[in-house]
Amino acid sequence: MLNFTEEIKNEIIKNFSGGRQNVLAALSAFIRTSGSLIRSGGDYGFELSTESEHTAHFFAELIESAFGIEISEFSSRSDISSGRDKLIFSCVGESSTRLLLEMGILGEDEEGLFVSFSSSASSNDRASAEAYIKGAFLGGGSCTLPDSKSVSSTGYHLEVVFHNKITAGDFADLLCNFDIFPKLVMRKESAVVYLKSIEAISAFLGVADAKNALSKLDEVARERDAANNENRVNNCSVSNIDRTVSASVKQVQAIEIIRSTIGLQSLDENLFSVAEGRLADKNASMQELADRLKISKSCLNHRFRKIMDMARQLGDG
C-alpha cells in the first residue's frame, strides 16, 4: 500500500504537462533536491538518485523527450542515512553542460563555469514556478498525515529538503508568491522548507496538481474534526457528571449533619422534601431532582443553600 508521500508523487507524475520550460524547471528542482553535479574532463553533468523507480524513469523519459539525451543505465546504491536502496542515474557530457547552464545550475563568466546556488531564474513565470514546485517535491518532498481518529491538533507535516540554504530560501520565497508561507530550518547539512498547517498543505497540493491527495487530506481533516467534536462532547459530559457528583456529596453531607444533630423532622416541609429527595437519589442531577419535586431548579438551589447554611451553623456549634 502506498504511503501518502508516494500517492502525491505518483499523482504529480501522472498529471505533469507542459513544454520545454516546464521540463527545465522541474528537472532543475529535482537536481537541486536529489541530485549532485559531476565532472568528466572539461564537461559537467549531473547524477540523480531516488528511491522511486517510477520517479527515476519519469525524469529519464523527460530528459530524453525534451532534450534528446538518452539515459539507459541505472544503478542501485544503499543510502547510508536511511538504509534504503536508491536508484542512481547520471548524465555527463557537452549536452548536459549546456543543459545545466540553461537551468541556471551552472553560471559562466570570464573565468569560466561556476556552480550557482540561486534558483530564482528557474521559475520566471507561473507555469514554470508550478513545475519547479512539483520537481522539488518529487526530489526532496515528503508529507505525513495524522491518524484520522486522533484528537491531537498536531500531525500534519509537509517538507522539501534541499542541499543548501540559499536554494531552500529561494524555494520558500517562491511558495510565498502562491500565498503559502513556509518555515525554513537547517537539519544537519540540509536545509528543510516545511509546512505544518492543513491550510498551507492544502494550498501546496493544489499548486502541485495533486487533487486526489487534496481530497484525501480534506477527508482526514473532516474525520479529525468529528473526532474532536465527539471528544469535546464527552469531556463536557464527564465534567457535568463530576460537578453533579461533587454537589451531591456536599448536599448529602449537610443533610447528614442535620439528621445527626437536630433531626430532619426539625426542617420545614419544603426543606424536608428536598433532603428526603436527595437521600433517595444521590446521583440525580439538580434538574432531575427539581423535576421530581415539581419545583424550579433555582428554587431547589435556594432550598439547598438554606440546608447548607443550617448544617454549617450546626457544625460550628
Secondary structure, DSSP 4 states (H G I P E B T S, - for coil): ---HHHHHHHHHHHH----HHHHHHHHHHHHHHHEEEEEETTEEEEEEEES-HHHHHHHHHHHHHHH-------EEEE-TTT--EEEEEEEESHHHHHHHHHHTSEEEETTEEEE----GGGGSSHHHHHHHHHHHHHHHEEEE---TT---S---EEEEEESSHHHHHHHHHHHHTTT---EEEEETTEEEEEE-SHHHHHHHHHHTT-HHHHHHHHHHHHHHHHHHHHHHHHHHHHHHHHHHHHHHHHHHHHHHHHHHHT-GGGS-HHHHHHHHHHHH-TT--HHHHHHHHTS-HHHHHHHHHHHHHHHHHHHH-
